[in-house]
Amino acid sequence: MTERNMIRRHLWGDLSSDLLEQAQMAEPQAIFETMPSDLSEALSDYFRGVPADFNSWGINVNGLSAFSRKVYDAVRGLKWGEKASYSEIARQIGHPKATRAVGSALGKNPIPLFIPCHRVLSRDGEGGWSGPPGWKRRLLNLETDEKIYN
């Protein structure tokens, strides 16, 4: 199993109610054993509602198109609680008519949180998500004082 797949597996567990708790229950100490301690601590803080910035950890972009790299770089620039639309990202990367392509690239996001695609919303207020069902709302709520979703 690759490091990226281990992180993704530990992040999402079996889609139960508490992401971090489920990951730790599935494999006790797994997060601490497979990730640097500072990353594990940042993830734990994040899920306790402490603003976190995962940009200090690199991501492997090998095999990604130049377009996808631009999309991911733009989305990584969104800070805790900040949101953007697919069309805003498209304009930001110099492809103002590529809104659907931005959505497609984010739909293939290999590592949510590190590429925080949950912060990108459609005109109707939500949009797609590359992680488990329901987690986009949960992450947005975690990062927002006002609960925008129930």
N, C-alpha and C positions, 0 to 999 in steps of 0.2 A: 504494500500500500504506500502511495507517495505521501510526502509530508502534507501537501495540499489536501489530499483526500482524508488524511487523518484529522486535520484541523476541521474540515467540513463535517466529517462524521461526528467528531466530538462536539461541534457547535450545535448540530441539529438533532442528534440523538434519534429517538423514534417519534418525534413530533408531539411529545407530551406537553403538559401545561407549563412547566418551567424548564426552559432551555438549558441553562447551566446546571441546574440540579439534576436533570435527566442525563446529561452527558457524564456527570460525575458518578451518578448511580449506575450507569451502564458499565463503566469501567473506572472504579475508584482510582484516584490519582492519575488517570490517563492524561488529563490536561497538563498536570504538572510534570509528568514524565516525558511528554512528547513536544512540549513547547518550552521556550525560554521562560524563566520565572517572571521576568518583567512583562512578557506578553500574557502569560496566564493571569497575572495580577491585573493587567489592564482589562482583560475580558471579564474577570470577576467584578471589577469596579463598574464596567459598562452596564452589566446586567443588574447592578444595584442602583443604577440611575446616575452614576458619576460620569460627567462628560469625558469622553475619551477620544483620542486621535490616533488612529492606527496607521497613519502615513509614515511613521518612522520605521515601520517594518516594510521591507520591499516585497513586491509581488513578482512572480515569474510571468513575463509576458511573451515568452517564446511561443511561437505558433499562432499568435494573435495577429489579425490584420492591423494595418496602420490605423484604419478607421476605428476599430475596437479599442486600440491603445489610446487614441485621442479621447474617445468617449469615457473610458475608465479614468484617465487622468483628470478630465473635467469633473467627473463625479467624485473623485477622491478629494477634490477641492471644496466640496460641500462640508461645512462644519456641523457639529452637533446641533440638532434642531433646525438647521437650515434646509429649505426645500427648493426644488427647481422643477420646471416642467420638462418634458421630453423635447419640446420645441426650443426652450431656452438652452438646453444642452446642445442641440443641433446648431443653433446660431452661434453659440460660444466656440464651437470647434470649426466654424467656417463652412458648415453645410446646412444652411437654413431650411432646406426642403427635405432633409433626411430624418424627419421626426420618427418615422416607422423604423428606419435603420438603427436609430439610437435605441429604440425599444427592443429591437431584435438583439443588438449587442448586449444590452443589459439583461435580457432574458437568458443569455448564455454565461452570465457572470459566475465564475468559478468559486469566488470567495466573498459572499456578502459580508458586510461590516468593513472589510478591508477595502472593498469597492462598494460604498454604501448606496446601493441602488434603491433601497427603500426610501431614500430621500427624494427620488425622482417620481413625480406624480403626473398623471394625465389630466386633461381638462375636467374630467368628471371627479377628480380628487384622489384617485388611487392609481390605477394602472397595473402593469404586470409585476412579477416578482420571481426571482430565481431560487428562492428558498422555500421552505415548507409553507403550506397554506395557512393563512392567518397571521403569519409572523411579520409581514410588512406593517400591518396595523399595530401590532404589539410593539415593534421597534419604534415606529413613529410616536406612539403614545409614551413610550419610555423617554423619548427625547423631547417631549413637549410638556410644558406645565399644564396647558389646557388639553384635555383629552379630546382629540379630534375624531376619534372613533370609539364606539362602544364595544 
